[in-house]
Amino acid sequence: MVTDARPPRAPRLTEDEFGALYRRLRAGAVWAAGDRGALAALTPATVLAATREAVTGRTITLAAPVETRPGPDNPEPAEHRMSTRPGEDGSGGLQFATDSFAMNVHGDADSHIDALCHVIYDGTLHGGVSAGSVTADGATSLSIEVAGDGIVGRGVLLDIPRLRGAPWLEPGDHVSAEDLGAAEAAQHLRVGEGDLLFVRVGHRRRRAELGPWHAARERAGLHPSALEFLADRRVAVLGGDGNNDTAPSSTEGVAFPVHVLAIHAMGLHLLDYLQFEDLAPACEAQGRWSFLCVIAPLRLPDATGSPVNPIAVL
C-alpha cells in the first residue's frame, strides 16, 4: 500500500564529520588501494566458490531497458538510429540492417557502472592518483578497462522495502547501516568478503507505477554512514536500483557523499539505476537471496564508466 507519509529526515553530517568518516574508511581500505580497487577481493578461489550459488540455472537481468525518450530524470536519453534498413537502396540479394547508438553513461535513468576514475575529490582519484590523468581524450588511469575481464562473484540482494513492509522507499529516505544489518537477519544470510552487494530501495517500482520524476533532486539511497557496514564486510562491488546516493544530500558541502566514500575512499565500483523487480520475487520464492552474478562492462579503455547488464544466475 502506497503511503503519503514523508520519510524520516536523514541525520545530517557536517563537513568535519564527513571528513572523519572519509579518512576512517580510506585508512581501512589499504587492501583495495590498487588499480582494481576492491575487485582485489575477487580471487580465483572466491569466483569458484561463487559458482556454487547457481542452483536452478535460471538467469535474470539486473539491468533496465535503455531509455531513448526524454523524461524528467532523463533529459539526455540514449540515441538509437538505424543506419540502413533492408530494401532501402532498392537492391535484392544479401542485405544488412545496421544501426548506431550513443549514450550519456552517467545519467539518472539507464543502468551503468562507475569506474574508479569517475570521482575526483580534493584533486585526486582513488588511491591518490592525480586528477590530471583524466584528460580531454579520456582517463589514462583507473578507467573501466580495469574490469575488462568481467566481474564475477557471489551476488547478494538486500531488500529494504521488504524489510519495512513497503513497496518502495520514498525519495529523500535513506538506508542506514542498521537497515542493512536488519535486512541480513530477516533474509537469513550474511554479507561477506568479496560479495557483490545489491541494495534495493524500490526506485524502479515507484517509477513504473507513478511515472518518472526529477531523480537528480529527490531519490532514496544509502546514508553515508552505511558505508561502514560495507567496509566491515569488505564487499567488492555496490549496486543499487537508484543512484546509491540519497538526494537531497545528507552531508554538508558534499552532493554525492556515497560516491566519494565508495569510489574514492574504498575503491568500490558502483552500479547505478539497476532494476531488481524480477530478481526480488525470484529470491523470495526460492528462499535464497544470494546467487552467482556476472557483470561484463564494455571494453572502453579510456572511459569513466559503461552501460552494463549484470546477470544473476540462481
N, C-alpha and C positions, 0 to 999 in steps of 0.2 A: 504494500500500500504506500503510495507516494505521500510524503509529508511536506507541509509548507514551513515547518519549524526551521528557524535559522540555525546553522551549525554553531557549535561552541567556538568561541574566539580562541585562536591559536595563541599559546603563550609566546609573547614577543621575546626575541633575543636582541640584546644590544650589540653594537659593533664589538665591544670588548668581549662579551660572552661568545659571540660567533668566532672571534679570533682565537679564543682559548680552545674552543671545540675544534676548530680547523687544525691548530698546532698539535692537539692531542691525537687526532685521527691520522695526521700525516706522520707523526713520530711512530705510531703503531703500525704503519703500513710500509715500513722499510723493506719488507719481503716483496712488496709489489712495486718497487721503485724503478724497475727496468722498463724497457721499451714496450713490453707486453702488459705491464701493469699487473692487475690482479689475475689476468689469464695465466700467470705463472703457476697458479694453484691447479690448473688443469694438466696434470701429468698423464702419461700413458696409463698408469695404474688407475687414476680416477676416471678416465674415459672408459676403460674396460669395465670398471665397476658399474658405471652408469648404464652400460648396455643391458645389465640385468634388470633395469627398471622397466624394460619393454616386456609386457606380459601377454597382451592381446594382439599386438601388431597393428592396432588401429593408429592412423596418423591424423593429426588435427593441426591446422594452421593457426598461428597466433597473430597473423597479420590481418589488417583490414584491407578491403579493396582500395586501390589507389583512386583518389578523388580527382576528377577532371572538370568539375563545375565549381565556380566560386561560391563562397559562403562566408558567414561572419567569422568563422575560425579558419578560413582558407582563402584569403584574398588573392593568393598567387597559386592557383591549382596547377597540377601537373598538366602538361600539354601532350596530347597523343594525336599525331597527324598521320594519315595514310599517305604514303609517298606514291605508290602505284597500286592500281586495282585491276583485277582481271578484266580484259576486254577494253581497257581504257584507250589503248592505241589501235584498236580495231583488228589486231592480228589474232591468228589462231595458234594452235600448237602449244608448246610449253610456255607457261607464263608464271610469274611470281607476284604475290601480294607482298608489299613492303610498307613499313611504317617507321616513324621516328618518335622519340619520347624525350621529354625534358621535365625536370622536377626541381623544386626548391626543397632540398633534403630536410632541412631543419624547420619545417612548418608545424602547424598545430592540428593537422588532420591525418597525415599519412604516416604509416608505421616506418620507423627508421632507427638506425643505430648511430650513436655518437662516438667518434674516435677520441683518443686521448689528447689530440691537438685541438679539440673543439672549444675548450675553455681556457681563456687567458686570464690570469689573476695575478695582480701585482707584478706584471711584466714578464711572467714566466708561464710555461706549460707544466704539465705533470712532471715530477722528478727534477724540477729546476731547469728544464730545457728552455732556452731563450725563445721568447715570443717572436723574435726575428726569423725563426725557422719557418714561420708561416708567411709566405711571400705572395705576390700577385699571381704567381704561376702555380701555387698550391703549397701544401705542407711538406717540408723536406724531412720532418721527424714526426713520429707518433701518428702517422696517417692511419686510415682504416686498413691499409695493407698489412699491418701487424697481425690482423685476423684473417689474412688471405687463405690460410689453411682451414678455416672454419673454426667454429666454437662448438664443442660437443661436451655434454656433461649431464649431470642429474638436474633436471628442472624441478622446481618446487613452486607451487602456486599457493599463496596465502590470500584468502578471500575475506576482505574486511567487511563489505556489506553483509555477507553471510553471518559473520560474527555478530554484527549489530542488529540482525534481523530486518534489514532494509534492502531495497533494490539497488541502491547506489548511495555514495556519499555526495552531499550537495557541494557545489562549487564553494571554495573557501574553507571547507573542512579539511582536516589533516589527520594523517596516520602517525601514531606515536610508537615508540619502542614497546610500550606496554601492549598496544594493539597487536603488534607483530607476535609478541610472545603469547598473547591470549589466543590468537588465531592458530598458532602452532599447537597449543594444547587442545583446542577444540577440534583440530583436524588430525590429531594423534600422530604427529611427526616432529622431527627436529631438523632445522636448517643446519647444514654442516659445511665444513671447509670445502671450497671448490664448487659449491652449488650455484646454479643459475637461478636466482631468486626473482620470482614474478609476483607483484603485489597488485591485486585487483581493487580498484576503487569504484568500479561501475560506470566510468566515464562513457564507454561505448553504449551501454544500455540506455543511459539517460539521453544520450544524443539520438539514438534510434527512436526512442519513444516521445521525446519532447522537441526534437529538432536541434540543429547546431546552434551554438551561442558563441560569444566572443571569449574563447577559452584563454586567450592571452591575458585577459583581465581577471577572470574568475575561474578557478578549477580546483579540484581536490587533488591532494598529493601527500607526500611524506613531510613530516616536520623534520627540520634539520637534526634534531636530537635523536631521531630514529636511526640515523646512520651509525650510532654507537652499537646498535644491535648487529648491523651488517659487519662492522669491524670486528666485533667479538667473535662472529662466526666465520670470518674470512671468506665471504662469498666471492665468486669470480665475476659475476655479472648481475646487474639490477635492471629489471624491465617493468614497465607499468602500462596500463591502458590509458593513462593520461600522460602528462609531461614529467611525472615523478616529483616535480616541484609544485607546491601549493601556490595559488595566486588569489588575493594579494600575498606578497611575501610576508613571512612572519619574522624576518630579520632586518634590522635597521641598516640601511645603506647597501644591502645586497639583494638584488632582484631574484637571483636563482641560487639560493644557498645550497640546495641539494646537489645541483650540478657542480658547484665549486667543490663541495666536500667529496662527492663520489668520484668525479673525474680527476680533479686537480690534486686533491689530498690523498685519495685512496687508490687511484688508478683503475677505477671501475668503468668499463664500457657501459653506457646507458642505452636502453631501448625504450623509445618513447612512442606513445599512441598505438600500442598493440591492441588486440581485442581478445578477450577471454570468454566471450559469451557462448562459444562452442565447447571450450575446454572445461569450464567450471561444472556444467551439468554432467559431463562425462566422468570427471573425477568424483563428483558426488555419487553417481550411480555405481561407480567401481569401488568406492570407499577408500580410494588412494589418491593422494594429492601430489605425488611425485611421479616422474616419468623421464624417459630418455628425451633429451632435447638437442636438436641440431640447428645451428644458426649459421647461415652462409652469406656474409656480406659480399657485394660485388667487389671485384678486384680493381679498385680505383686507387692507384699508387700514391697520389698526392691529395686525396680527398679528406675532408673533415668528418665524413660520415657516409652512410649508404642507405638506400632503400633496403628493406630486409623482410624476409618471410620465414620466421622461425617455425620449426615443425616439432610438435610434441608427438612422441611415439609412446602410446600407452601399453 
